[in-house]
Amino acid sequence: MIDKKVVVVATGGTIAMKYDPEKDGLVPACTGEDLAAAVPGLGEVAPLEFIQFSNIASPGMTPQNMWDLHLKLEEVLARDDVAGAIVTHGTDTLEETSYFLDLLHTSPKPIVTTAAMRGAGDTSPDGPMNIYCAVKTAASQEAVGMGVLVCLNETLHAPGEVMKTHSANPATFQSPWWGPIGYVDLDKIIIRRKPLNVLRFAPKSLTARVDLIKCMTGSTRDYIDFAVSQGCKGIVIEGFGRGNVPPPMVPGIEDAVKAGVAVVLTTRTPGGRVLDVYGYPGSVTDTRRAGLAMGGEISAAKARLKLMIVLSEHPELATDRDALEKIFDI
């Protein structure tokens, strides 16, 4: 057992829910202390401190919630008596919150996010073991300097790579193509690799609205024009394959860029980069000529949060395609 504390920051999610017969479904019911009390041996890992940040289902998590959570975590981790922190969260947006926190996290002390696919009152809930492994990781020397880690099923993932891959199975969190970065064993934390090319930012507040538009067969410029009319500072477009889009979208992209809106292109595939390898209308070559920036290989949801953070700190980059590509295509 270490001397310094691990702070458990509870935000809600299925991990903190129980079945309510009146509502005929799982609802928020447990505090962070309740969750910890259901984990045998947890108090032998490290002294614990609890913060009930919220108790909401993860679809209710907003970028502003994530920003406020970031501020609270950095405040806690600045204390000399704290070794690390864990965040209990819902699974639906866990990958987004984890990635958002990692983009802003500068302390060497670890933040470990965790969740559960089964409610606290279900048969064989997965939350207790996930919490145990998360606390064990946050208390370890191996996690120091690793930024934010996502911990479920005794497995550790990088926020930029992990995604929820199944709507119900407890083994839902995977890192396609790259795999986990480590795991939690009985006696210690095993780290097998460290993610490369991780950029971090330090905006003073979250100010930039960024919208996300998913390409569909037959898409036109309508949603792009609407986003611009609503005053967004950036747009992330989720294209097909290498990032190609329906040709009718291209004039809307060009006009958005001319209006000073940053447009970043991602792919709907779970692996691979956006790249200008085709030359037909709607190809990445075509949209890049219109001023759009290639977004690398992160998901559209994560690219949206990253662009939001980037433009909040550096609004001038909205009109600098090359600078945006250096930030995204890494």
C-alpha positions as CSV (number, residue, x, y, z in Angstrom):
1,M,0.0,0.0,0.0
2,I,1.4,3.4,-0.9
3,D,1.2,6.4,1.4
4,K,-0.2,9.0,-1.0
5,K,-3.8,9.1,-2.0
6,V,-5.6,8.0,-5.1
7,V,-8.6,10.3,-5.7
8,V,-11.7,8.7,-7.1
9,V,-13.7,11.2,-9.2
10,A,-17.2,9.9,-9.9
11,T,-19.1,11.2,-12.9
12,G,-21.9,8.6,-13.2
13,G,-22.6,6.1,-15.9
14,T,-23.7,2.5,-15.9
15,I,-21.0,1.7,-13.4
16,A,-23.1,3.8,-10.9
17,M,-26.5,2.6,-11.9
18,K,-29.1,0.2,-10.5
19,Y,-32.4,-1.1,-11.9
20,D,-35.4,1.1,-11.0
21,P,-38.7,-0.9,-11.3
22,E,-40.8,2.3,-11.6
23,K,-38.7,3.6,-14.5
24,D,-38.1,0.0,-15.9
25,G,-34.4,0.6,-16.5
26,L,-31.1,1.4,-15.0
27,V,-30.8,4.9,-13.4
28,P,-28.0,6.7,-11.4
29,A,-28.0,5.3,-7.9
30,C,-24.4,5.0,-6.5
31,T,-21.9,7.5,-5.2
32,G,-18.1,7.0,-5.6
33,E,-18.0,5.8,-2.0
34,D,-20.7,3.2,-2.8
35,L,-18.8,1.9,-5.7
36,A,-15.6,1.6,-3.7
37,A,-17.4,-0.2,-0.9
38,A,-18.2,-3.0,-3.3
39,V,-14.6,-3.6,-4.2
40,P,-12.9,-6.1,-1.9
41,G,-9.3,-5.2,-1.0
42,L,-9.5,-1.7,-2.6
43,G,-8.4,0.0,0.6
44,E,-5.2,-2.0,0.7
45,V,-4.0,-0.5,-2.6
46,A,-3.9,3.1,-1.5
47,P,-5.7,5.6,0.7
48,L,-8.7,6.9,-1.1
49,E,-10.4,10.2,-1.4
50,F,-13.8,10.7,-3.1
51,I,-15.1,13.5,-5.3
52,Q,-18.7,13.3,-6.6
53,F,-18.2,15.4,-9.7
54,S,-21.6,14.4,-11.2
55,N,-23.9,11.5,-11.5
56,I,-25.2,11.5,-15.1
57,A,-25.4,9.0,-17.9
58,S,-22.5,9.6,-20.3
59,P,-24.7,10.8,-23.2
60,G,-25.3,13.8,-21.0
61,M,-21.6,14.6,-20.8
62,T,-20.7,17.8,-22.7
63,P,-17.4,19.4,-23.7
64,Q,-17.9,22.0,-20.9
65,N,-18.4,19.2,-18.4
66,M,-15.1,17.7,-19.7
67,W,-13.4,21.0,-19.3
68,D,-14.6,21.4,-15.7
69,L,-13.6,17.9,-15.0
70,H,-10.1,18.7,-16.4
71,L,-9.8,21.7,-14.1
72,K,-10.8,19.7,-11.0
73,L,-8.4,16.9,-11.8
74,E,-5.5,19.2,-12.3
75,E,-6.3,20.9,-9.1
76,V,-6.3,17.6,-7.2
77,L,-3.2,16.3,-8.8
78,A,-1.2,19.4,-7.9
79,R,-1.4,18.4,-4.2
80,D,1.6,16.7,-2.7
81,D,-0.5,14.1,-0.9
82,V,-2.0,12.7,-4.1
83,A,-0.3,10.0,-6.3
84,G,-3.0,9.9,-9.0
85,A,-6.6,9.9,-9.8
86,I,-9.3,7.7,-11.4
87,V,-12.5,8.8,-13.1
88,T,-15.5,6.6,-13.1
89,H,-17.6,7.3,-16.2
90,G,-20.2,6.0,-18.6
91,T,-19.0,3.9,-21.5
92,D,-20.9,5.7,-24.3
93,T,-18.6,8.7,-24.2
94,L,-15.7,7.4,-22.2
95,E,-13.3,7.5,-25.1
96,E,-14.1,11.1,-25.8
97,T,-13.7,12.3,-22.2
98,S,-10.5,10.3,-21.9
99,Y,-9.0,11.8,-25.0
100,F,-10.1,15.4,-24.1
101,L,-8.5,15.0,-20.7
102,D,-5.3,13.6,-22.2
103,L,-5.0,16.6,-24.6
104,L,-4.9,18.9,-21.6
105,H,-3.1,16.8,-19.0
106,T,0.4,18.1,-18.2
107,S,1.1,16.5,-14.8
108,P,3.2,13.4,-14.7
109,K,0.7,11.9,-12.2
110,P,-1.6,9.5,-13.9
111,I,-5.3,9.8,-14.6
112,V,-7.0,6.5,-15.2
113,T,-10.6,6.4,-16.6
114,T,-12.8,3.4,-16.1
115,A,-16.4,2.3,-16.5
116,A,-18.7,-0.7,-16.6
117,M,-21.0,-2.4,-19.1
118,R,-23.2,-3.9,-16.3
119,G,-25.0,-1.9,-13.7
120,A,-24.0,-2.0,-10.0
121,G,-27.0,-4.1,-9.2
122,D,-26.7,-6.6,-12.1
123,T,-25.6,-10.2,-11.8
124,S,-21.7,-10.3,-12.0
125,P,-21.1,-6.5,-12.4
126,D,-17.8,-5.7,-14.1
127,G,-17.5,-2.3,-12.3
128,P,-15.7,-3.5,-9.1
129,M,-12.8,-5.2,-10.9
130,N,-12.5,-2.3,-13.2
131,I,-12.3,0.1,-10.3
132,Y,-9.8,-2.1,-8.5
133,C,-7.5,-2.2,-11.6
134,A,-7.9,1.5,-12.2
135,V,-6.9,2.4,-8.6
136,K,-4.0,0.0,-8.8
137,T,-2.8,1.6,-12.0
138,A,-3.2,5.2,-10.7
139,A,-1.1,4.2,-7.6
140,S,1.7,2.6,-9.6
141,Q,5.0,4.0,-10.6
142,E,4.6,2.4,-14.0
143,A,1.8,4.8,-14.9
144,V,3.7,7.9,-14.0
145,G,4.3,10.0,-17.1
146,M,1.8,8.0,-19.2
147,G,-0.8,10.7,-19.3
148,V,-4.4,9.5,-19.3
149,L,-5.0,5.7,-19.4
150,V,-8.3,3.9,-20.1
151,C,-8.6,0.8,-17.9
152,L,-11.3,-1.9,-18.4
153,N,-11.1,-5.7,-18.3
154,E,-7.7,-5.6,-16.7
155,T,-6.4,-3.9,-19.9
156,L,-4.9,-0.5,-20.5
157,H,-5.5,1.6,-23.6
158,A,-4.3,4.9,-25.0
159,P,-7.2,7.5,-25.2
160,G,-6.3,8.4,-28.8
161,E,-6.6,4.8,-30.0
162,V,-9.3,3.1,-27.9
163,M,-13.0,2.9,-29.0
164,K,-16.2,1.2,-27.8
165,T,-16.7,-1.6,-30.3
166,H,-19.8,-3.5,-29.0
167,S,-23.0,-2.1,-27.6
168,A,-23.3,-4.6,-24.7
169,N,-20.3,-6.9,-24.3
170,P,-18.0,-6.2,-21.4
171,A,-15.0,-6.6,-23.7
172,T,-16.2,-3.7,-25.8
173,F,-13.2,-1.4,-25.4
174,Q,-10.5,-2.2,-28.0
175,S,-7.7,-0.3,-29.8
176,P,-8.1,-1.4,-33.4
177,W,-4.8,-2.1,-35.3
178,W,-2.6,-1.0,-32.5
179,G,-3.9,-3.0,-29.5
180,P,-3.6,-2.2,-25.8
181,I,-0.6,-0.5,-24.3
182,G,-0.5,-2.7,-21.2
183,Y,-2.4,-4.7,-18.6
184,V,-3.0,-5.1,-14.9
185,D,-1.5,-8.3,-13.4
186,L,-1.9,-9.6,-9.9
187,D,1.4,-8.3,-8.7
188,K,2.1,-5.2,-10.9
189,I,1.2,-3.0,-13.8
190,I,2.7,-4.1,-17.1
191,I,3.3,-1.4,-19.7
192,R,4.5,-2.7,-23.1
193,R,4.6,0.6,-25.1
194,K,4.1,4.3,-24.9
195,P,1.9,6.2,-27.4
196,L,3.9,8.4,-29.8
197,N,3.2,11.9,-31.1
198,V,1.0,13.0,-28.3
199,L,0.4,16.7,-28.4
200,R,-1.0,18.7,-25.5
201,F,-2.6,22.1,-25.3
202,A,-3.3,24.8,-22.7
203,P,-6.3,27.0,-23.6
204,K,-7.5,29.4,-20.8
205,S,-11.1,28.4,-21.5
206,L,-13.2,26.4,-23.9
207,T,-14.5,28.9,-26.4
208,A,-14.7,27.4,-29.9
209,R,-17.8,25.7,-31.2
210,V,-17.0,22.8,-33.6
211,D,-19.6,20.8,-35.4
212,L,-19.3,17.3,-36.8
213,I,-20.8,16.2,-40.2
214,K,-20.9,12.6,-41.3
215,C,-20.8,11.9,-45.0
216,M,-23.7,9.9,-46.5
217,T,-24.3,8.8,-50.0
218,G,-25.9,11.8,-51.7
219,S,-24.7,14.3,-49.1
220,T,-24.8,17.9,-50.2
221,R,-23.5,21.2,-48.8
222,D,-26.6,21.8,-46.7
223,Y,-25.3,20.7,-43.3
224,I,-22.0,22.6,-43.9
225,D,-23.9,25.8,-44.7
226,F,-26.1,25.3,-41.6
227,A,-23.0,24.9,-39.3
228,V,-21.5,28.0,-40.7
229,S,-24.7,29.9,-40.2
230,Q,-24.8,28.9,-36.6
231,G,-21.4,30.5,-35.9
232,C,-19.2,27.5,-35.6
233,K,-15.4,28.1,-35.6
234,G,-14.6,24.6,-37.0
235,I,-16.2,21.7,-38.8
236,V,-15.0,18.1,-38.7
237,I,-16.2,16.0,-41.7
238,E,-16.2,12.3,-41.4
239,G,-15.5,11.1,-45.0
240,F,-15.4,7.6,-46.6
241,G,-12.4,5.4,-46.9
242,R,-9.3,7.6,-47.4
243,G,-11.5,10.6,-46.6
244,N,-13.3,11.1,-49.9
245,V,-16.7,12.9,-49.8
246,P,-19.7,13.2,-52.1
247,P,-18.8,15.9,-54.8
248,P,-21.8,18.2,-53.9
249,M,-20.2,18.9,-50.5
250,V,-17.1,20.4,-52.0
251,P,-18.4,23.9,-52.8
252,G,-19.8,24.1,-49.2
253,I,-16.3,23.2,-47.9
254,E,-14.7,25.8,-50.0
255,D,-17.1,28.5,-48.9
256,A,-16.7,27.5,-45.2
257,V,-12.9,27.9,-45.5
258,K,-13.3,31.3,-47.2
259,A,-15.5,32.3,-44.3
260,G,-12.7,31.6,-41.9
261,V,-14.0,28.3,-40.6
262,A,-11.5,25.5,-40.0
263,V,-12.5,22.3,-41.8
264,V,-10.8,19.1,-40.8
265,L,-11.4,15.8,-42.6
266,T,-11.4,12.3,-41.0
267,T,-12.4,8.8,-42.1
268,R,-15.2,6.6,-40.9
269,T,-12.9,3.6,-40.9
270,P,-11.5,2.5,-37.6
271,G,-8.0,2.4,-39.0
272,G,-5.8,4.2,-41.4
273,R,-5.1,7.9,-42.3
274,V,-6.8,10.4,-44.5
275,L,-4.7,10.9,-47.6
276,D,-4.8,12.7,-51.0
277,V,-4.3,9.6,-53.2
278,Y,-7.2,10.1,-55.6
279,G,-7.9,12.9,-58.1
280,Y,-11.6,12.7,-58.8
281,P,-14.3,15.2,-57.7
282,G,-14.9,14.8,-53.9
283,S,-11.5,13.2,-53.4
284,V,-9.1,14.4,-50.7
285,T,-7.0,16.1,-53.4
286,D,-10.1,18.0,-54.4
287,T,-11.2,19.1,-50.9
288,R,-7.7,19.9,-49.8
289,R,-7.4,22.2,-52.8
290,A,-10.5,23.9,-51.4
291,G,-8.6,24.5,-48.1
292,L,-9.6,21.5,-46.0
293,A,-7.0,19.9,-43.6
294,M,-6.3,16.2,-43.5
295,G,-7.1,14.9,-40.0
296,G,-4.9,11.9,-39.7
297,E,-6.3,8.7,-38.2
298,I,-8.3,9.7,-35.1
299,S,-12.0,9.3,-35.0
300,A,-14.3,12.1,-36.0
301,A,-15.6,12.5,-32.4
302,K,-12.1,12.9,-31.1
303,A,-11.0,15.2,-33.9
304,R,-14.0,17.5,-33.0
305,L,-12.8,17.8,-29.4
306,K,-9.2,18.3,-30.5
307,L,-10.2,21.0,-32.9
308,M,-12.3,22.7,-30.2
309,I,-9.3,22.8,-27.9
310,V,-6.9,23.9,-30.6
311,L,-9.1,26.8,-31.8
312,S,-9.8,27.8,-28.2
313,E,-6.1,28.3,-27.7
314,H,-5.1,29.4,-31.2
315,P,-8.1,30.8,-33.1
316,E,-5.7,32.1,-35.8
317,L,-5.1,28.5,-36.9
318,A,-8.6,28.3,-38.4
319,T,-7.2,29.7,-41.6
320,D,-3.9,27.9,-41.6
321,R,-4.4,24.5,-43.3
322,D,-0.8,23.4,-43.1
323,A,-0.5,24.2,-39.4
324,L,-3.7,22.2,-38.7
325,E,-2.3,19.2,-40.6
326,K,0.8,19.2,-38.5
327,I,-1.4,19.0,-35.4
328,F,-3.8,16.4,-36.7
329,D,-1.9,14.2,-39.2
330,I,0.6,12.8,-36.7
